């Protein structure tokens, strides 16, 4: 294997992996605060992609400019889903029941998208989508680089919110122990609702980049959610840093396997690594062994 292939795999791991990390961060944030495994995250990414598609086709709004509309819209979608469905899940079976409820939500959104947009594949367009520049023998797609920068900005904003704001203190307290957080006056219910909205809002950005770099339809969500779940389990359920590291690592490992052996084994490599890590460290790379208090 030559150094060019290695550098190219590293490039893909960082650029593409950062987008997956952004989407998975929303998923792991929701789990960390609410003990909810959001199986609808994949279809919400596709919904974000379709919103960008609608803005582009009907109003000729640039993909990145359109995020000023789609991110707040997806935040509201998240709030509505949490209020209608997630807030009703209580008790020791909450996590297990969340799988069924969010899967049902996923099917509802998937069916609606199929009716509105049909089952045909579409792809987001822009003058920068097919463009690339080279540094030496390594080519960098404009949209991938822009997506990496976007992911960096949004992840930095999320970090700032968590560690430099009063609301972030409430979120981190809820991540650690909801009962103790409530005892010191934190409105855990409000924190959960806003957190779910934030976790869904980031899918607008991830969906836009995904839609610009892949053809998609509503059924594309199944591949997405399998990858996102792999990331948060590999990184550690509820670990934001773990989601970021696992997102980049997943793409890098997949590309390396594709170069060394065969592209056929690329996707399978994610799950092989996941099984190995869980055998050696069941809580994931950055997960905590102890279960937090409910």
Long-range contacts (C-beta under 8 A, 24 or more apart in sequence): 1-259, 1-260, 4-137, 4-138, 5-259, 6-256, 6-259, 7-138, 8-138, 8-255, 8-259, 9-252, 9-255, 9-256, 9-259, 10-252, 11-138, 11-140, 12-251, 12-252, 12-255, 13-248, 13-249, 13-251, 13-252, 13-253, 13-255, 14-148, 14-248, 14-252, 15-140, 15-141, 15-144, 15-145, 15-147, 15-148, 16-144, 16-213, 16-251, 17-247, 17-248, 17-249, 17-250, 17-251, 17-252, 18-147, 18-148, 18-151, 18-152, 18-155, 18-244, 18-247, 18-248, 19-147, 19-148, 19-151, 19-206, 19-209, 19-210, 19-247, 20-206, 20-227, 20-228, 20-231, 20-247, 20-250, 20-251, 21-151, 21-155, 21-231, 21-243, 21-244, 21-245, 21-246, 21-247, 21-248, 22-151, 22-154, 22-155, 22-202, 22-205, 22-206, 22-247, 23-202, 23-203, 23-206, 23-224, 23-228, 24-228, 24-231, 24-232, 24-235, 24-243, 24-246, 24-247, 25-155, 25-158, 25-199, 25-202, 25-240, 25-243, 25-244, 26-198, 26-199, 26-200, 26-201, 26-202, 26-203, 27-199, 27-228, 27-229, 27-231, 27-232, 27-243, 28-232, 28-235, 28-237, 28-238, 28-239, 28-240, 28-242, 28-243, 29-158, 29-171, 29-195, 29-198, 29-199, 29-240, 30-195, 30-196, 30-199, 31-232, 31-237, 31-238, 32-175, 32-237, 32-238, 32-239, 32-240, 33-171, 33-174, 33-175, 33-191, 33-192, 33-195, 34-86, 34-192, 34-195, 34-196, 35-94, 35-95, 35-98, 35-294, 36-86, 36-89, 36-94, 36-95, 36-98, 36-102, 36-196, 37-95, 37-98, 37-99, 37-102, 37-229, 38-98, 38-102, 38-196, 38-199, 39-99, 39-102, 39-103, 39-106, 39-225, 40-81, 40-102, 40-103, 40-105, 40-106, 40-109, 41-102, 41-199, 41-200, 41-203, 41-224, 41-225, 41-228, 42-106, 42-221, 42-222, 42-223, 42-224, 42-225, 42-226, 42-228, 43-106, 43-109, 43-110, 43-113, 43-218, 43-221, 43-225, 44-74, 44-77, 44-78, 44-109, 44-200, 44-203, 44-207, 45-203, 45-206, 45-207, 45-210, 45-221, 45-224, 46-113, 46-207, 46-210, 46-216, 46-217, 46-218, 46-220, 46-221, 46-224, 47-74, 47-77, 47-109, 47-113, 47-203, 47-207, 48-74, 48-203, 48-204, 48-205, 48-206, 48-207, 48-208, 49-124, 49-207, 49-208, 49-210, 49-211, 49-216, 50-113, 50-116, 50-117, 50-207, 50-211, 51-204, 51-207, 52-124, 52-204, 52-207, 52-208, 52-211, 53-117, 53-122, 53-124, 53-211, 56-124, 56-125, 56-126, 62-126, 63-124, 63-126, 63-208, 63-212, 64-146, 64-150, 64-208, 66-208, 67-150, 67-204, 67-205, 67-208, 70-204, 70-207, 70-208, 71-201, 71-202, 71-204, 71-205, 72-201, 73-204, 74-200, 74-201, 74-203, 74-204, 75-197, 75-198, 75-200, 75-201, 76-197, 77-200, 78-196, 78-197, 78-198, 78-199, 78-200, 78-201, 79-193, 79-194, 79-196, 79-197, 81-105, 81-196, 81-200, 82-192, 82-193, 82-196, 82-197, 83-193, 86-192, 86-196, 87-189, 87-192, 87-193, 92-294, 106-221, 106-225, 109-218, 110-218, 110-219, 110-221, 111-218, 113-217, 113-218, 114-217, 114-218, 117-217, 117-218, 118-217, 119-217, 119-218, 119-219, 120-217, 121-215, 121-216, 121-217, 122-211, 122-215, 122-216, 122-217, 123-211, 123-212, 123-214, 123-215, 123-216, 124-208, 124-211, 124-212, 125-212, 126-212, 129-212, 129-213, 141-213, 143-209, 143-212, 143-213, 144-209, 144-213, 147-209, 147-212, 147-213, 150-205, 150-209, 151-205, 151-209, 154-202, 154-205, 155-244, 158-198, 158-202, 158-240, 159-240, 161-198, 162-240, 167-191, 167-194, 171-195, 175-238, 175-292, 176-292, 177-292, 177-293, 178-292, 178-293, 178-294, 179-293, 179-294, 180-293, 227-270, 230-270, 230-271, 230-274, 232-284, 233-274, 233-278, 233-284, 234-273, 234-274, 234-277, 234-284, 234-285, 235-284, 235-285, 235-286, 235-287, 236-283, 236-284, 236-285, 236-286, 236-287, 236-288, 237-283, 237-284, 237-287, 238-287, 238-288, 238-292, 239-284, 239-285, 239-286, 239-287, 239-288, 241-286, 242-284, 242-285, 242-286, 242-287, 245-285, 245-286, 246-284, 246-285, 249-273
